C-alpha cells in the first residue's frame, strides 16, 4: 500500500475538531499521514478573506504534499487548482470530526 497524506479543513487544531463547512473559510487545514498516523495542523491565513480564500487553502495543501482532500464544500477555483495538481478531491456528505472523516474514508477505500 502506498502512503497517503490527507488534507481536511477543520474548525480546530486536532483530530477531534469538527470539519469546517467550507475549505476556504476553514481556520485550519489538518494534514494527516496515513502511514505514520501523525498529523500537522496548519493555520489557514485566508480564512478571514472574502476573495481567494480557497486558493490560500490550496497553497497549504500543495505545500504539505497532500494527495487527497476530504471536504464538505469547495469553490470552483480551488477545485480546479487541486485537480490541475492531481489532488484527489472527495466531497463528504455529512459533517463530523476530522478523525471520523479520515476513518470513514479509509474504510471506504479498504485500507
Secondary structure, DSSP 4 states (H G I P E B T S, - for coil): ----EEEEEESSSSTTSBBPS-STT-SEEEEEETTT--EEEEE-TTTT-SSSHHHHHHHHHHHTT-SEEEES---HHHHHHHHHTT-EEEE-SS--BHHHHHHHHHHHHT-
